[in-house]
Amino acid sequence: QMMPLAIQKQGLKQALQSFTDKIDNQIIEIDLHTENLDERMDSDTESVLYRIIQECVNNTLKHANAKRLDISVIRDAEGISATIEDDGKGFEINNSKEGIGLKNIITRVSYLKGTVEVDSSPGNGTLVAIHVPLPL
């Protein structure tokens, strides 16, 4: 199983905090906001959500030339909503559907029966909005 050790030990909230803390804030400033993630979800859901956010962050670091990255992960009665937004160079969405990183994100969100929206344009940064319903 490919579950990060931090998720096994501490859950999604702490795993995300550990991941973002390891990124040099001289390269990019990251603001991580989480709500209602103290209660554990099933390990598969936590692991896939972690990988989705990790892929978004890695895409930002590789391609966006961003100075700031805002990550919000909120759990409510309907599920998990996550937004990952950067102030980078953005991209033309119609030309990037073939990117492996974006395909990985879409595939992982689909696996969780969720939705993903990507909003970006050259010069305007990128916003990835994800919603994953949680089992009742």
C-alpha positions in Angstrom: 0.0 0.0 0.0 1.3 3.4 -1.0 -0.1 5.3 2.0 2.2 8.0 3.4 3.4 7.2 6.9 2.2 10.6 8.2 -1.4 9.7 7.2 -1.2 6.3 8.9 0.1 7.8 12.1 -1.7 11.2 12.3 -4.3 11.6 9.7 -4.9 13.9 6.7 -4.6 17.2 8.6 -1.2 16.5 10.1 0.1 14.9 6.9 -0.8 18.0 4.9 0.8 20.2 7.5 4.0 18.1 7.5 4.1 18.1 3.7 3.7 21.9 3.4 6.1 22.6 6.2 8.9 20.9 4.3 8.6 23.2 1.4 11.1 26.1 1.5 9.1 29.3 2.2 11.7 31.3 0.2 10.6 29.4 -2.9 6.9 29.8 -2.2 4.7 31.0 0.6 2.1 28.5 1.5 -1.0 29.1 3.6 -2.7 25.9 4.6 -6.2 26.2 6.1 -8.1 23.1 7.4 -11.4 22.7 9.1 -13.1 19.7 10.7 -10.4 17.2 9.7 -9.7 16.0 13.3 -12.0 13.0 12.9 -10.4 10.3 10.8 -11.9 9.2 7.5 -11.3 5.8 5.9 -7.6 5.4 5.1 -8.2 5.1 1.3 -10.0 8.4 1.2 -7.4 10.2 3.3 -4.6 8.8 1.1 -6.1 9.7 -2.2 -7.0 13.2 -1.0 -3.4 13.7 0.2 -2.1 12.5 -3.2 -4.4 14.9 -5.1 -3.3 17.9 -3.0 0.4 16.8 -3.3 0.0 16.6 -7.1 -1.5 20.1 -7.2 1.3 21.5 -5.1 4.0 19.8 -7.2 2.4 21.1 -10.4 2.5 24.6 -8.9 6.2 24.3 -7.9 7.2 22.9 -11.3 5.2 25.0 -13.7 3.6 28.1 -12.1 6.5 30.3 -11.1 4.2 31.3 -8.2 5.1 33.3 -5.1 2.1 32.3 -3.1 -0.1 29.1 -2.7 -3.3 29.0 -0.7 -4.6 25.5 0.2 -8.0 25.1 1.9 -9.4 21.7 3.0 -12.8 21.8 4.7 -15.0 18.9 5.8 -18.7 19.4 6.3 -21.8 17.3 6.4 -21.7 17.0 2.6 -18.1 16.0 2.2 -14.7 17.4 1.6 -14.1 20.6 -0.3 -10.5 21.5 -1.2 -9.2 24.5 -3.1 -5.6 25.0 -4.2 -4.9 28.4 -5.6 -1.7 30.0 -6.8 -0.6 33.4 -8.0 1.5 32.0 -10.8 1.7 32.4 -14.5 -1.4 30.4 -15.2 -2.0 28.4 -18.4 -4.5 27.9 -21.2 -6.8 25.1 -19.9 -7.8 23.9 -23.4 -4.2 23.2 -24.3 -3.3 21.3 -21.1 -5.9 18.5 -20.8 -3.1 16.1 -21.9 -0.8 17.0 -19.0 -0.2 13.9 -16.9 -0.4 15.8 -13.6 -3.9 17.1 -14.4 -5.0 13.7 -15.6 -3.7 12.2 -12.4 -5.8 14.7 -10.4 -8.9 14.1 -12.4 -8.5 10.3 -12.2 -8.0 10.4 -8.4 -11.0 12.7 -7.8 -13.1 10.4 -10.0 -12.1 7.4 -8.0 -13.5 9.2 -4.9 -16.7 10.0 -6.9 -15.9 13.6 -6.6 -15.7 16.6 -8.9 -12.8 18.8 -9.9 -12.8 22.2 -11.6 -9.7 24.0 -12.9 -9.8 27.7 -13.5 -6.7 29.3 -15.1 -5.6 31.6 -17.8 -2.2 33.0 -18.8 -1.1 35.6 -16.3 -3.9 34.9 -13.8 -2.7 32.0 -11.7 -4.6 28.7 -11.2 -7.4 27.6 -9.0 -8.2 23.9 -8.5 -11.5 23.2 -6.7 -12.4 19.7 -5.6 -15.4 18.3 -3.9 -15.6 14.8 -2.6 -18.8 13.4 -1.1 -18.2 11.3 2.0 -20.1 8.1 2.7 -23.1 8.4 5.0 
